[in-house]
Amino acid sequence: MLAIVHPAPDVMELAIRPDPVPGTGQILVSVRAAGLNRADLHQRAGRYPAPPGWPADIPGLEYAGEVAAIGAGVKRWQVGERVMGLVGGGAHAEFVVVSEREAIAIPEGLSYTDAAAIPEAFLTAWDALVFRGRAVDGDRVLVHAIGSGVGTAAAQLGRELDLAIIGTSRSASKLERCRALGMVHGVLTDDDQWPARVGDPVQVIIDTLGATAFEQNLGLLSPKGHLVVLGTMTGGKAPGLDLSLVLRKRLTIVGTAMRVRSLEERVSLVERFSQQILPMFADGRLKPIVDRVVAMRQIETAHEAMLANETFGKVVLNW
C-alpha cells in the first residue's frame, strides 16, 4: 500500500508499506479520505510519537472508507460497508486495521470526505463538553480557537445541547462564520483586553491554547467551573499559576486526549456517540465543516495551510 511516512523529524514522503492484515475482531478499511490534525504536525516534528500498537512512522488519527476484509470472529461489519473512526495512527495510508468495535457507520448520504472530518472533531468536542466539562443546559461555555475543527463542532453541539457557546479567534471573519453554526458570542483576541469581552463568568472552558491563556482562563471561570485542556498550541508550561484561585473557586482542571485512551475507553465513547449524536448528521442538524480537500500526494500543502492558521474547520486528505 501507499502511505505517508515520517522517517525522521520534519521529513515527510510517500512510501510503499506492506498491506496490514486484520486479526481476530478486526477489520481492514480501505481508506478513501482522512482528516488532518495538529497532532499530525506535532508527530512530523518528532514531538508526539504514536502510542504502542500503532504505526510509528505513519501519521493520521481519523479515517473514512469501506471495509475491505474482516478478521476472524467479526460480526458487526461486512465487506463493502462504509465506516469512519479514530485510530492511534496510520490513517494516512491506503489501508488501516481497526477493532470492529470502534468503527462507526457513515450516515447515508454523507461523502467520504465529509465523514473523514467527523471523528476527531466531534468526538473530542462532545466528550469535552459533556463528560470532561460536565456542561448542562444553559451553561456558558468558552471555546478557544472556535474556527478549528473541534471549535466548529463545539459550536454546533452547543446549539443542540442548549449551551451558550462563546468563541475566541484572532480572525473576525471566522467568528462571523461561527455565529451561523450556533455560537452566541464571539471574542476577538487581537489584544490583551480580550478577557473583558467575554462578559459574565463561564462555567466551562474548552482550551486548545495552553500556556498563554491559562491565567486568564482561571479568572474567567465561575465557582466550581471546569477547565478542559485539549491542547497546548502556545506552550505547555503555564506562568502565573495561582493555586489559591483554584482553591477559592473550587475549580476543576482536566486534561484529555483521544489518542492515548485504551480500546475500552474508545469503544465506550464510540457506542454512546453512535446512539446519541450520529443521528444528528443523518437528519442535518450537525454537519462537518470542511475547509479544503487536498490530495494525499500533496499533503505538504495541507500541512502548510494548517501551520499558517489559514483554515476554517477541517482539512481532509483523499486518495
C-alpha positions in Angstrom: 0.0 0.0 0.0 1.0 3.7 -0.4 1.4 5.6 2.9 2.7 9.0 4.1 5.6 8.3 6.3 7.9 10.3 8.7 11.3 8.5 8.6 12.8 11.4 10.6 11.6 14.6 12.3 10.3 17.1 9.7 10.8 14.6 6.9 7.6 13.5 5.0 7.4 11.3 2.0 5.2 8.9 0.1 6.3 5.3 0.5 5.2 1.7 0.0 4.4 -0.3 3.1 3.1 -3.9 3.4 -0.7 -4.1 3.5 -1.9 -4.6 7.0 -3.8 -7.8 7.8 -6.8 -7.8 10.2 -6.6 -10.1 13.2 -9.3 -11.6 15.4 -12.1 -9.0 15.9 -10.5 -6.5 13.5 -11.5 -5.1 10.1 -9.3 -3.9 7.3 -10.5 -0.5 6.0 -9.7 0.8 2.5 -9.2 4.5 3.3 -10.9 6.9 0.9 -10.3 10.0 3.0 -8.5 11.0 6.2 -8.6 14.1 8.4 -5.5 16.2 9.1 -5.0 17.3 12.7 -2.4 19.3 14.6 -1.3 16.1 16.3 -0.1 15.0 12.8 2.0 18.2 12.6 3.5 17.5 16.1 4.2 13.9 15.1 6.0 15.1 12.0 8.2 17.4 14.2 9.1 14.5 16.4 7.1 15.8 19.4 4.1 13.4 19.5 5.0 9.8 18.9 2.3 7.2 18.2 1.2 5.1 21.2 2.2 1.5 21.4 0.4 -0.8 18.9 0.1 1.8 16.1 2.4 2.5 13.2 5.4 4.6 14.5 6.1 6.4 11.2 2.6 6.6 9.5 0.5 9.6 10.9 -3.2 10.0 10.7 -5.8 9.9 13.5 -9.1 9.6 11.6 -10.3 7.8 8.5 -13.3 7.2 6.3 -13.6 4.3 3.9 -15.1 0.9 3.3 -14.5 -2.5 4.8 -12.1 -4.4 2.6 -11.6 -7.5 4.7 -12.7 -8.9 8.1 -10.7 -10.9 10.6 -11.9 -14.0 12.5 -14.9 -13.5 14.7 -16.0 -10.2 13.2 -19.8 -9.9 13.4 -20.6 -6.2 13.2 -19.4 -5.5 9.7 -19.4 -6.9 6.2 -17.1 -6.2 3.3 -18.2 -3.1 1.4 -19.8 -1.3 4.3 -18.9 2.3 4.9 -17.1 3.2 8.1 -15.2 6.0 9.8 -13.4 6.3 13.1 -10.4 7.2 15.2 -7.1 5.5 15.4 -3.8 6.0 17.2 -2.0 6.5 13.9 -1.8 5.0 10.4 -4.8 6.6 8.8 -2.7 8.5 6.2 -2.3 5.3 4.2 -4.4 3.3 1.7 -5.4 0.8 4.3 -5.7 0.7 8.1 -6.7 -2.0 10.5 -9.1 -1.2 13.4 -11.1 -3.1 16.0 -14.6 -3.8 14.7 -15.9 -2.4 18.0 -14.6 1.2 17.5 -15.6 1.7 13.8 -18.6 4.0 13.2 -21.1 3.6 10.4 -21.1 6.5 7.9 -24.6 8.0 7.7 -26.3 7.5 4.4 -25.8 10.4 2.0 -22.6 11.6 3.6 -19.5 11.6 1.4 -16.2 10.1 2.4 -14.6 13.5 2.6 -17.3 14.8 4.9 -17.2 11.6 7.0 -13.4 11.9 7.5 -14.0 15.4 9.1 -16.2 14.0 11.8 -14.5 11.6 14.2 -11.7 13.6 15.8 -13.6 17.0 15.8 -17.0 15.8 17.0 -16.0 13.0 19.4 -13.4 15.3 21.0 -15.9 18.3 21.3 -18.7 16.1 22.6 -16.5 14.4 25.1 -15.0 17.7 26.3 -18.4 19.4 26.7 -20.4 16.7 28.3 -18.1 14.2 30.0 -15.0 16.3 30.9 -16.6 19.7 31.2 -19.9 18.5 32.6 -21.8 21.2 30.9 -25.5 21.3 31.5 -28.4 23.2 29.9 -27.9 26.9 30.0 -24.2 26.9 30.8 -21.9 29.5 29.3 -19.0 27.7 27.6 -15.9 29.4 26.3 -14.3 27.6 23.4 -10.9 28.8 22.3 -9.9 28.7 18.6 -13.6 28.4 17.6 -12.7 28.3 13.9 -10.9 24.9 14.3 -12.4 21.5 13.6 -13.1 21.0 17.3 -14.4 24.5 17.7 -16.8 24.4 14.8 -18.0 21.0 16.1 -18.5 22.5 19.6 -20.5 25.5 18.2 -23.0 23.1 16.6 -23.1 20.7 19.5 -23.7 23.6 21.9 -26.7 24.7 19.9 -28.2 21.2 20.1 -27.4 20.8 23.8 -28.8 24.2 24.8 -25.4 25.6 25.8 -24.3 29.2 25.2 -21.1 28.9 23.2 -18.7 31.8 23.4 -15.8 31.5 20.9 -12.4 33.2 20.6 -10.4 33.8 17.5 -7.8 36.1 16.1 -10.0 36.4 12.9 -13.2 38.4 12.8 -14.3 36.5 9.7 -14.0 33.2 11.5 -16.1 34.5 14.4 -18.8 35.7 12.0 -18.9 32.3 10.3 -19.2 30.5 13.6 -22.3 32.5 14.6 -24.1 30.8 11.8 -23.1 27.4 13.4 -24.6 28.2 16.8 -22.0 30.4 18.6 -23.8 33.1 20.6 -20.9 35.5 21.2 -17.6 35.9 19.6 -14.4 37.3 21.2 -11.7 38.8 19.1 -8.3 38.0 20.7 -6.3 40.7 18.9 -5.1 42.4 22.1 -4.6 41.7 25.8 -8.1 43.0 26.7 -9.9 40.0 25.2 -11.0 38.5 28.6 -13.1 41.6 29.4 -15.0 41.0 26.1 -16.1 37.5 27.3 -18.7 39.1 29.6 -20.1 37.2 32.6 -18.2 34.2 34.1 -18.4 30.9 32.2 -19.0 27.5 33.7 -16.8 25.6 31.2 -13.7 26.4 29.1 -12.5 24.2 26.2 -8.9 25.2 25.7 -6.5 24.3 22.9 -4.2 27.2 23.5 -2.4 26.2 26.7 0.2 28.5 28.4 -0.7 31.9 27.2 -4.4 31.7 28.1 -4.1 29.7 31.4 -4.1 32.6 33.8 -7.0 34.3 32.0 -8.9 31.1 31.9 -8.8 30.7 35.7 -10.1 34.3 36.1 -13.0 33.8 33.7 -14.3 30.6 35.3 -17.2 30.8 37.7 -17.0 29.0 41.0 -17.0 25.2 40.5 -16.1 25.8 36.9 -14.3 23.3 34.7 -11.2 24.0 32.5 -10.8 21.2 29.9 -7.3 21.3 28.3 -7.3 19.8 24.8 -4.0 21.2 23.5 -1.0 23.4 24.2 -0.6 25.4 20.9 1.1 28.2 22.8 3.2 26.1 25.1 2.7 23.6 27.8 4.2 25.4 30.8 1.8 27.9 32.2 3.1 31.0 34.0 1.2 32.6 36.8 -0.5 29.5 38.2 -2.5 30.9 41.2 -3.4 27.8 43.2 -5.2 30.0 45.8 -7.6 31.0 43.0 -8.2 27.3 42.1 -9.0 26.7 45.8 -11.3 29.6 46.4 -13.3 28.9 43.3 -13.2 25.2 43.7 -12.2 24.8 40.1 -11.6 21.6 38.2 -8.8 21.4 35.7 -8.8 18.3 33.5 -6.6 17.3 30.6 -7.8 14.9 27.9 -6.6 13.3 24.7 -8.2 10.7 22.5 -5.0 9.2 21.1 -3.7 7.7 24.3 -7.0 6.1 25.5 -7.4 2.4 25.9 -9.5 0.4 23.5 -12.3 0.0 26.1 -12.4 3.8 26.7 -12.7 4.5 22.9 -15.3 1.8 22.4 -17.5 3.1 25.2 -17.3 6.7 23.8 -18.0 5.5 20.2 -21.0 3.4 21.3 -22.6 6.4 23.1 -21.7 8.7 20.2 -23.3 6.4 17.7 -26.5 6.3 19.7 -26.9 9.9 20.7 -25.0 12.1 18.2 -24.7 10.2 14.9 -28.5 10.6 14.1 -28.0 14.3 14.1 -25.8 14.0 11.0 -28.4 11.9 9.2 -31.1 14.5 9.7 -28.9 17.5 9.0 -28.8 19.0 12.5 -25.0 18.6 12.5 -22.6 18.9 9.6 -18.8 18.5 9.3 -17.1 21.8 8.2 -14.6 21.0 5.6 -12.3 23.9 4.7 -10.5 22.1 1.9 -9.8 18.7 0.4 -6.2 18.0 -0.6 -4.8 15.0 -2.5 -2.7 12.8 -0.2 0.2 13.2 -2.6 0.1 17.0 -1.9 0.0 16.6 1.8 2.8 19.2 2.3 0.3 21.9 1.0 -2.2 20.8 3.7 0.4 21.0 6.4 1.4 24.5 5.3 -2.2 25.7 5.4 -2.7 24.4 8.9 0.6 25.8 10.2 -0.4 29.2 8.9 -3.8 29.0 10.6 -5.5 29.7 7.3 -8.2 27.1 7.7 -11.7 27.1 9.0 -12.9 23.8 10.2 -11.2 20.6 8.9 -8.6 19.9 6.3 -9.3 16.5 4.6 -6.9 14.4 2.6 -8.0 11.9 -0.1 -6.5 9.3 -2.4 
